[in-house]
Amino acid sequence: MNGKILKISSNDLYGNVDDRKIAVFAAFNHVKYMNKYAIFTYEEEFDKHKLYYGSLHLKNNSLVIFSVNETTKKYIDTFIEGYLTSTLNPAEYQIIDISNIEKAELVSFNEKDFDKLNELDKLSIARIVPNASESTTNKKNIFLYFLLIIMILLLGGITYLYLFPEKFTTELNQLECHAQLHNESINMKYESTKIYKFNKENIVKAINVTDTYTFTNSNDYLEFKNNNQESEYFHINGQYKYNDDNLTLQLFYEEDSIIDNFEELKSYMKSEGYICQEGKYYE
């Protein structure tokens, strides 16, 4: 390859960074003096008719370019003339392969007015302009392909979750117990509901209690509510909820139990007058 588009990694002696790219038309060796040179321009400056050149040092995957003196310029001019007319003398000039080069470091360089940049470009770099409609079609096809894959994966995941829900959740035992009890301190009946949740070993992990007090008349209800008597009669760490429509007061709280085994607890609650129903919950 005679030429290549390269990104600039360092622009000058002061370390100023240049985000532009250069089109290298050719890198060559002057056989007589064994010196290397490069001719190039900035990729977006073809219309400015400026040709840049300099001596060349190859460093790993980079071209490092330095400016040359007046004496050396005539060797570069001779190369350019022979290059354009395909009359290079191989005993005098040899093209250097830069196909593996990835970047250029422009330490310093020379420039000259030159109106045949396009001719140099055609000799050096074969440029293929893609068909616009073909490119658009390819992009659409790739997008549809990935969209189809995503839909297949999503549908497969939903189907697997529907057929095998146990793979994603754990089914655990639950015991819900109800009883009609009497509160001696306020001389009222109330309904107590206790929900016991068990872990994998069937040991109690949480007990949620709801006590519901229903007043027989609005006067007693309003007196209890307006005087905040719940704080006087109920000493629990929980929530209190009044309902004016059905004259009820509900207490929501958690409690502990000395008995924590599923079967033992079910037997104990039955002996205490509770009616219990076994169920499941998932987590």
C-alpha positions, 0 to 999 in steps of 0.5 A: 500500500502506497498511501493510507489515512492516519490519525495524528497522535502528536502534532508538534514539538509543543505537544499540541493535540490535533484531532484531524487525520492525514492522507499519506500519499506515499512513504519512500526510501531515497536509496542513495542516501538511505533516507526515508520521506513521506508526502501527505496532506490533511484529509479535509484539505484537498481543496486547499492544494497544499502538499506536506512532506518531511523526513520519515522515521518508523516507530512501532506502528507510527510514522514520525515526520520531521521537516527537511532542509532546502537541499533535501527538497529536490530529492522529494520533488524528483520522487513526486514527478516520477511517481505521477508519471510512473517513471520512478527509478527503482535504483533511486527510490523505493516505496515503503509499505505502510499497511500496518501503520496506524497513526502519525506523529507530526513533529515538524514538516514542510509544505508547498502549493500543489494542484495535483493532490487528487492525482496523488490520491488516486495513485495511492489509495483506492477509495470505495464509495458504498451504495447509499441505498445498500448501506441503509438496507444493511442497517435495517436488516441488522436492526431487524435481526437483533430485534427478532433475537430480543423478542425470541429471548423475551418470549422464551423467558416469559414462557419459562417463567409461566411453566416453571414459576417455582424456579424463580420463587419459593413456596412457604407455609402460612397459617391464618388464625381467627378468634372472637375474644373479649377485652376486660379493660374496656369490656368489649368483644373484638375479632383477632386475626393472626397470620403466621409466616414460616421459613423453609424449616417451618419455623415462624419468621413473622407474626402479623396481628389485626385486632378489630373492635366494633362499637355498638353506638356512635356515642361510645365510638366518638368518645373513645376516638376523640379522647384518644383512649386507645393510648390509654387502653392499648399499649402496643407498638403498632398502628391504629385505624378508626373507621367512622362508617362502621364504627370500628377501631383496628390495631395492626402490630407484630408479635413474638411467640415462644412456640415457633414450630408449625405443627405445634403452633397450629395445635396450640392456637386450636386449643386457644379457641382460634380457627386456623386455615393453612395456606401458602405465600411466595418470596 
